[in-house]
């Protein structure tokens, strides 16, 4: 399996090389030359596999340059009951008839991103050792990516992590998870502004700096993360069906289009997915596109600060991967459209809405703060189920759009304790369960550098902590 760029100007590459990359050299996103086709007989064989076995069956079709025994070892060390709380890894629970929650938040940072990040950390370490190389990770987070990445990469050899976050915009729990880490290879930087202001991609535009410091990324554009997320769509499908003749829809809270992009790829591979429902908050750029065909990212000063902060994003970083397929792999057109997005322009593909909604199965809806509070309260009172505000967005939109007889699995975003203020606002004072390893987290000393929104200031932080390659 070789990987190409959505912009069409990067030579085909192996999985191990793409794993360590951020943007492609031509500014696009890397993706496989083709998606493997999984037939019904193979789906039947996969139904009884454990999570590590299923991950292996899927990933070996994409990571073909890693020896099978080595890939198996990476996966076996990643998906354990010790890390994720049970052998199921991503248990599915029934909410009500035809409505389920996919439990993705049982990893060390209590968010769905652990499922991919734990794999990425082990895969990074393996590839870097094999290449006798090192990497400087520079990423940005609106909430959960940062902590998931830092917990996956803390203490790893040959890896330095610089994680940017919007100053004061994350929950108290999210900040404590990141800023309380004391590992020497972890560096937290808070940027004065919104998530979209965090200049994590700008150092990549300086080819000399990128090469000198071996810059890479763990943000949602990283293909290794997308690959790891594909697995749990298959696992969830098997959990709620007994036959490959059945179809299932997924409702996915989405800001960067990374999680639901993995569901889209699973569908392209042959997973019997009916609809992929994009659930946004008040930052509803993706909702507008999937309902009207117009994609218009907003300036950062028009990005709302909401009670589902991990989705407070106005530019969906992974969206280009879908548009590339929607435009029949016309890389020149993709380049034109997304270069325009970079300069603040939007684009209109409303003439392709039939393909968006029918051929690719997308639908979308949005949720407000009031909706989240009502959903959290109703689920708790009716089912004794406590969900975080992002998952509430997904459930609200799922129930709103659900067709008669449609089975919908809602992708959980995080455990509710990460957003205690919103939970208490919704249902009143309550003791919110939290894993033992997070007790007293908010009281720990925090280590973070606060900077103005200036890429050069970020670059200087990297220079202070990383020795560059010889010129």
TIBABA-898778 format. One line per 4 residues: number of its first residue (from 0); for each residue x, y, z of C-alpha. Coordinates in nm, 2 decimals, decimal comma, always signed. Layout:
<lumbas>
NUM = X Y Z | ...
</lumbas>
This chain:
<lumbas>
0 = +0,00 +0,00 +0,00 | +0,14 +0,34 -0,11 | +0,02 +0,68 +0,01 | -0,04 +0,99 -0,20
4 = -0,14 +1,35 -0,13 | -0,47 +1,51 -0,20 | -0,29 +1,78 -0,38 | -0,12 +1,54 -0,62
8 = +0,23 +1,67 -0,61 | +0,40 +1,43 -0,36 | +0,56 +1,10 -0,47 | +0,39 +0,78 -0,34
12 = +0,52 +0,69 +0,01 | +0,52 +0,40 +0,25 | +0,31 +0,39 +0,57 | +0,61 +0,43 +0,80
16 = +0,71 +0,76 +0,63 | +0,35 +0,90 +0,63 | +0,31 +0,81 +1,00 | +0,58 +1,06 +1,09
20 = +0,45 +1,34 +0,87 | +0,21 +1,63 +0,92 | +0,10 +1,79 +0,60 | +0,23 +1,65 +0,28
24 = +0,52 +1,85 +0,12 | +0,27 +1,99 -0,13 | +0,04 +2,11 +0,15 | -0,22 +1,84 +0,11
28 = -0,31 +1,54 +0,33 | -0,18 +1,19 +0,28 | -0,41 +0,90 +0,21 | -0,39 +0,56 +0,06
32 = -0,39 +0,52 -0,32 | -0,70 +0,31 -0,27 | -0,92 +0,17 +0,01 | -0,91 -0,21 +0,06
36 = -1,24 -0,38 -0,03 | -1,38 -0,60 +0,25 | -1,64 -0,85 +0,12 | -1,92 -1,01 +0,32
40 = -1,73 -1,33 +0,38 | -1,45 -1,14 +0,54 | -1,69 -0,94 +0,75 | -1,83 -1,27 +0,88
44 = -1,48 -1,39 +0,97 | -1,41 -1,07 +1,15 | -1,73 -1,08 +1,37 | -1,58 -1,31 +1,63
48 = -1,23 -1,15 +1,65 | -1,11 -0,98 +1,97 | -1,03 -0,61 +1,94 | -0,65 -0,66 +1,89
52 = -0,72 -0,93 +1,63 | -0,96 -0,70 +1,44 | -0,71 -0,41 +1,46 | -0,45 -0,64 +1,31
56 = -0,68 -0,77 +1,03 | -0,75 -0,41 +0,93 | -0,42 -0,24 +0,99 | -0,21 -0,49 +0,81
60 = -0,39 -0,39 +0,49 | -0,26 -0,04 +0,53 | +0,08 -0,07 +0,71 | +0,23 -0,31 +0,45
64 = +0,59 -0,20 +0,51 | +0,59 -0,31 +0,87 | +0,66 -0,68 +0,92 | +0,35 -0,87 +1,03
68 = +0,51 -0,99 +1,36 | +0,62 -0,63 +1,45 | +0,28 -0,48 +1,37 | +0,12 -0,75 +1,58
72 = +0,35 -0,67 +1,87 | +0,26 -0,30 +1,85 | -0,11 -0,37 +1,85 | -0,09 -0,63 +2,13
76 = +0,09 -0,38 +2,35 | -0,15 -0,11 +2,27 | -0,49 -0,26 +2,32 | -0,49 -0,42 +2,67
80 = -0,74 -0,44 +2,95 | -0,48 -0,26 +3,17 | -0,48 +0,05 +2,95 | -0,85 +0,05 +2,85
84 = -1,02 -0,11 +3,15 | -1,16 -0,42 +2,98 | -1,09 -0,67 +2,70 | -1,36 -0,51 +2,49
88 = -1,16 -0,19 +2,46 | -1,46 +0,00 +2,31 | -1,77 -0,15 +2,47 | -2,11 -0,07 +2,32
92 = -2,41 +0,00 +2,55 | -2,77 +0,03 +2,46 | -2,94 +0,36 +2,54 | -3,29 +0,27 +2,41
96 = -3,44 +0,08 +2,11 | -3,22 +0,14 +1,80 | -2,99 +0,38 +1,98 | -2,65 +0,29 +2,12
100 = -2,34 +0,45 +2,27 | -2,00 +0,34 +2,16 | -1,78 +0,36 +2,47 | -1,46 +0,52 +2,35
104 = -1,34 +0,70 +2,66 | -1,19 +0,43 +2,88 | -0,82 +0,51 +2,81 | -0,58 +0,70 +3,03
108 = -0,71 +1,05 +2,95 | -1,08 +0,95 +2,95 | -1,14 +1,06 +2,58 | -1,19 +0,88 +2,25
112 = -0,86 +1,01 +2,12 | -0,67 +0,76 +2,35 | -0,78 +0,47 +2,12 | -0,57 +0,62 +1,84
116 = -0,31 +0,80 +2,03 | -0,20 +0,49 +2,23 | -0,14 +0,31 +1,90 | +0,04 +0,61 +1,76
120 = +0,28 +0,64 +2,05 | +0,39 +0,28 +2,02 | +0,40 +0,30 +1,64 | +0,61 +0,61 +1,65
124 = +0,86 +0,46 +1,89 | +0,89 +0,15 +1,67 | +0,94 +0,34 +1,35 | +1,19 +0,59 +1,50
128 = +1,40 +0,31 +1,64 | +1,40 +0,12 +1,31 | +1,50 +0,44 +1,12 | +1,75 +0,55 +1,40
132 = +1,57 +0,88 +1,39 | +1,41 +1,13 +1,62 | +1,10 +1,35 +1,59 | +0,97 +1,68 +1,73
136 = +0,60 +1,67 +1,76 | +0,42 +2,00 +1,74 | +0,05 +1,99 +1,78 | -0,25 +2,20 +1,88
140 = -0,55 +2,10 +2,09 | -0,89 +2,24 +2,16 | -0,93 +2,00 +2,45 | -0,86 +1,63 +2,44
144 = -0,60 +1,57 +2,17 | -0,33 +1,73 +2,38 | -0,36 +1,52 +2,68 | -0,42 +1,20 +2,48
148 = -0,10 +1,27 +2,28 | +0,11 +1,36 +2,58 | +0,00 +1,05 +2,78 | +0,08 +0,84 +2,47
152 = +0,42 +0,99 +2,41 | +0,55 +1,08 +2,76 | +0,89 +0,94 +2,83 | +0,92 +0,79 +2,48
156 = +1,27 +0,78 +2,34 | +1,37 +1,02 +2,06 | +1,04 +1,22 +2,08 | +0,99 +1,58 +2,20
160 = +0,63 +1,71 +2,23 | +0,53 +2,07 +2,20 | +0,15 +2,10 +2,25 | -0,03 +2,43 +2,19
164 = -0,37 +2,51 +2,34 | -0,60 +2,82 +2,36 | -0,52 +3,00 +2,68 | -0,81 +2,96 +2,93
168 = -1,05 +2,80 +2,68 | -1,03 +2,44 +2,79 | -1,21 +2,28 +3,10 | -1,03 +2,28 +3,43
172 = -0,99 +1,90 +3,41 | -0,85 +1,92 +3,05 | -0,59 +2,18 +3,16 | -0,49 +1,98 +3,46
176 = -0,44 +1,66 +3,26 | -0,19 +1,83 +3,03 | -0,02 +2,09 +3,24 | +0,04 +1,87 +3,54
180 = +0,27 +1,63 +3,35 | +0,64 +1,66 +3,45 | +0,80 +1,44 +3,19 | +1,10 +1,61 +3,04
184 = +0,99 +1,55 +2,68 | +0,65 +1,72 +2,73 | +0,62 +2,10 +2,67 | +0,29 +2,28 +2,71
188 = +0,23 +2,62 +2,54 | -0,09 +2,82 +2,59 | -0,16 +3,06 +2,31 | -0,36 +3,38 +2,36
192 = -0,65 +3,32 +2,13 | -0,88 +3,04 +2,00 | -0,78 +2,69 +1,88 | -0,76 +2,81 +1,52
196 = -0,51 +3,07 +1,63 | -0,27 +2,81 +1,76 | +0,01 +2,84 +1,50 | +0,11 +2,47 +1,50
200 = +0,12 +2,44 +1,12 | +0,31 +2,75 +1,05 | +0,66 +2,61 +1,14 | +0,59 +2,34 +0,88
204 = +0,58 +2,61 +0,60 | +0,95 +2,67 +0,67 | +1,12 +2,37 +0,50 | +1,46 +2,45 +0,65
208 = +1,32 +2,47 +1,01 | +1,11 +2,16 +0,96 | +1,41 +1,96 +0,84 | +1,64 +2,09 +1,11
212 = +1,41 +1,98 +1,39 | +1,24 +1,68 +1,23 | +0,89 +1,82 +1,28 | +0,59 +1,58 +1,29
216 = +0,24 +1,59 +1,42 | -0,01 +1,39 +1,61 | -0,31 +1,61 +1,53 | -0,61 +1,46 +1,36
220 = -0,45 +1,49 +1,02 | -0,20 +1,22 +1,11 | -0,29 +0,91 +0,90 | -0,20 +0,68 +1,18
224 = -0,48 +0,82 +1,40 | -0,73 +0,78 +1,12 | -0,63 +0,42 +1,07 | -0,66 +0,33 +1,43
228 = -1,01 +0,49 +1,44 | -1,14 +0,29 +1,15 | -1,12 -0,03 +1,36 | -1,38 +0,07 +1,62
232 = -1,64 +0,14 +1,35 | -1,62 -0,23 +1,25 | -1,62 -0,33 +1,61 | -1,93 -0,13 +1,69
236 = -2,11 -0,26 +1,38 | -2,05 -0,62 +1,49 | -2,17 -0,54 +1,84 | -2,52 -0,43 +1,73
240 = -2,59 -0,66 +1,44 | -2,61 -1,03 +1,38 | -2,60 -1,03 +1,00 | -2,41 -0,84 +0,73
244 = -2,75 -0,77 +0,57 | -2,82 -0,52 +0,85 | -2,71 -0,15 +0,82 | -2,61 +0,08 +1,10
248 = -2,58 +0,46 +1,11 | -2,33 +0,65 +1,32 | -2,37 +0,99 +1,49 | -2,03 +1,15 +1,56
252 = -1,96 +1,48 +1,74 | -1,73 +1,66 +1,50 | -1,51 +1,96 +1,48 | -1,20 +1,86 +1,28
256 = -1,38 +1,58 +1,08 | -1,12 +1,33 +1,19 | -1,33 +1,08 +1,38 | -1,61 +1,07 +1,12
260 = -1,35 +1,06 +0,84 | -1,25 +0,72 +0,98 | -1,62 +0,61 +0,96 | -1,64 +0,74 +0,61
264 = -1,33 +0,53 +0,51 | -1,48 +0,22 +0,69 | -1,79 +0,27 +0,47 | -1,58 +0,30 +0,16
268 = -1,41 -0,03 +0,25 | -1,75 -0,21 +0,25 | -1,88 -0,18 +0,61 | -2,26 -0,17 +0,58
272 = -2,30 +0,18 +0,71 | -2,63 +0,35 +0,63 | -2,57 +0,72 +0,73 | -2,28 +0,91 +0,88
276 = -2,44 +1,19 +1,09 | -2,21 +1,49 +1,16 | -2,31 +1,65 +1,49 | -2,17 +2,00 +1,55
280 = -2,21 +2,26 +1,82 | -2,27 +2,63 +1,76 | -1,95 +2,62 +1,54 | -2,15 +2,47 +1,26
284 = -1,94 +2,50 +0,95 | -1,97 +2,13 +0,88 | -2,34 +2,13 +0,94 | -2,38 +2,40 +0,68
288 = -2,18 +2,21 +0,43 | -2,36 +1,87 +0,47 | -2,70 +2,04 +0,45 | -2,64 +2,31 +0,19
292 = -2,31 +2,23 +0,02 | -2,14 +2,55 +0,12 | -1,81 +2,54 +0,32 | -1,73 +2,87 +0,47
296 = -1,48 +2,86 +0,76 | -1,52 +3,16 +0,99 | -1,26 +3,40 +1,13 | -1,13 +3,30 +1,47
300 = -1,30 +3,60 +1,62 | -1,63 +3,45 +1,50 | -1,56 +3,11 +1,65 | -1,79 +3,06 +1,95
304 = -1,66 +2,95 +2,29 | -1,90 +2,67 +2,39 | -1,96 +2,41 +2,66 | -1,84 +2,14 +2,41
308 = -1,50 +2,30 +2,37 | -1,32 +2,02 +2,18 | -1,54 +2,12 +1,88 | -1,48 +2,49 +1,90
312 = -1,31 +2,48 +1,56 | -1,39 +2,68 +1,24 | -1,17 +2,49 +0,99 | -1,21 +2,11 +0,97
316 = -0,86 +1,99 +0,92 | -0,95 +1,65 +0,77 | -1,23 +1,76 +0,55 | -1,00 +1,78 +0,25
320 = -0,97 +1,40 +0,25 | -1,35 +1,37 +0,18 | -1,36 +1,65 -0,07 | -1,08 +1,48 -0,27
324 = -1,30 +1,17 -0,31 | -1,61 +1,38 -0,37 | -1,43 +1,56 -0,66 | -1,33 +1,23 -0,82
328 = -0,97 +1,27 -0,70 | -0,92 +1,60 -0,89 | -0,61 +1,71 -0,70 | -0,58 +2,03 -0,90
332 = -0,93 +2,14 -0,80 | -0,87 +2,03 -0,44 | -0,55 +2,24 -0,43 | -0,74 +2,54 -0,56
336 = -1,03 +2,51 -0,32 | -0,82 +2,46 +0,00 | -0,56 +2,73 -0,09 | -0,86 +2,96 -0,10
340 = -0,97 +2,83 +0,24 | -0,62 +2,91 +0,38 | -0,67 +3,27 +0,27 | -1,02 +3,29 +0,42
344 = -1,24 +3,20 +0,12 | -1,50 +2,93 +0,12 | -1,64 +2,72 -0,16 | -1,97 +2,59 -0,29
348 = -2,03 +2,23 -0,39 | -2,41 +2,24 -0,37 | -2,43 +2,08 -0,71 | -2,28 +1,77 -0,56
352 = -2,53 +1,73 -0,27 | -2,69 +1,42 -0,40 | -2,36 +1,25 -0,40 | -2,28 +1,38 -0,05
356 = -2,61 +1,26 +0,10 | -2,67 +0,95 -0,11 | -2,35 +0,81 -0,25 | -2,15 +0,89 +0,06
360 = -2,43 +0,88 +0,31 | -2,37 +1,20 +0,50 | -2,62 +1,39 +0,71 | -2,57 +1,66 +0,97
364 = -2,73 +1,86 +1,26 | -2,63 +2,10 +1,52 | -2,67 +2,15 +1,90 | -2,67 +2,45 +2,13
368 = -2,57 +2,49 +2,49 | -2,94 +2,47 +2,59 | -2,97 +2,15 +2,38 | -2,68 +2,00 +2,56
372 = -2,82 +2,08 +2,90 | -3,16 +1,94 +2,81 | -3,01 +1,62 +2,66 | -2,77 +1,56 +2,96
376 = -3,06 +1,61 +3,21 | -3,31 +1,39 +3,01 | -3,06 +1,10 +2,97 | -2,98 +1,11 +3,34
380 = -3,34 +1,12 +3,45 | -3,48 +0,87 +3,20 | -3,19 +0,62 +3,18 | -2,95 +0,70 +3,47
384 = -2,69 +0,76 +3,19 | -2,44 +1,05 +3,24 | -2,28 +1,18 +2,92 | -2,03 +1,46 +2,85
388 = -2,15 +1,76 +2,65 | -1,99 +1,65 +2,32 | -2,16 +1,31 +2,34 | -2,48 +1,50 +2,42
392 = -2,44 +1,69 +2,09 | -2,42 +1,36 +1,91 | -2,72 +1,21 +2,09 | -2,93 +1,52 +2,04
396 = -2,87 +1,52 +1,67 | -2,91 +1,14 +1,63 | -3,25 +1,15 +1,80 | -3,35 +1,46 +1,59
400 = -3,26 +1,30 +1,26 | -3,33 +0,93 +1,33 | -3,56 +0,76 +1,07 | -3,81 +0,49 +1,15
404 = -3,63 +0,17 +1,22 | -3,28 +0,32 +1,18 | -3,02 +0,19 +1,42 | -2,78 +0,46 +1,53
408 = -2,46 +0,42 +1,72 | -2,34 +0,75 +1,89 | -1,97 +0,78 +1,93 | -1,88 +0,88 +2,28
412 = -1,63 +1,17 +2,31 | -1,52 +1,17 +2,68 | -1,62 +1,08 +3,03 | -1,84 +1,34 +3,20
416 = -1,60 +1,42 +3,48 | -1,39 +1,61 +3,23 | -1,67 +1,87 +3,20 | -1,81 +1,87 +3,56
420 = -1,93 +2,23 +3,54 | -2,16 +2,17 +3,25 | -2,29 +1,84 +3,41 | -2,37 +2,02 +3,73
424 = -2,54 +2,30 +3,54 | -2,76 +2,05 +3,37 | -2,87 +1,83 +3,66 | -2,76 +2,00 +3,98
428 = -2,50 +1,91 +4,24 | -2,39 +1,55 +4,19 | -2,09 +1,33 +4,27 | -1,94 +1,25 +3,92
432 = -1,75 +0,93 +3,91 | -1,39 +0,95 +3,81 | -1,11 +0,69 +3,78 | -0,88 +0,65 +4,07
436 = -0,57 +0,77 +3,87 | -0,74 +1,12 +3,82 | -0,81 +1,19 +4,19 | -0,66 +1,52 +4,30
440 = -0,55 +1,60 +3,95 | -0,67 +1,96 +3,95 | -0,47 +2,03 +4,26 | -0,13 +1,93 +4,11
444 = +0,12 +2,20 +4,01 | +0,09 +2,30 +3,65 | +0,36 +2,36 +3,40 | +0,28 +2,58 +3,10
448 = +0,43 +2,87 +2,90 | +0,18 +3,14 +2,79 | +0,26 +3,31 +2,46 | +0,11 +3,56 +2,22
452 = -0,02 +3,42 +1,89 | +0,31 +3,43 +1,71 | +0,47 +3,13 +1,53 | +0,82 +3,26 +1,58
456 = +0,77 +3,25 +1,96 | +0,67 +2,88 +1,93 | +0,97 +2,82 +1,71 | +1,19 +2,98 +1,97
460 = +1,05 +2,74 +2,24 | +1,16 +2,45 +2,01 | +1,51 +2,59 +1,97 | +1,55 +2,61 +2,34
464 = +1,47 +2,24 +2,40 | +1,58 +2,06 +2,08 | +1,93 +2,03 +1,93 | +1,89 +2,08 +1,55
468 = +2,04 +1,85 +1,29 | +2,38 +1,95 +1,16 | +2,35 +2,19 +0,86
</lumbas>
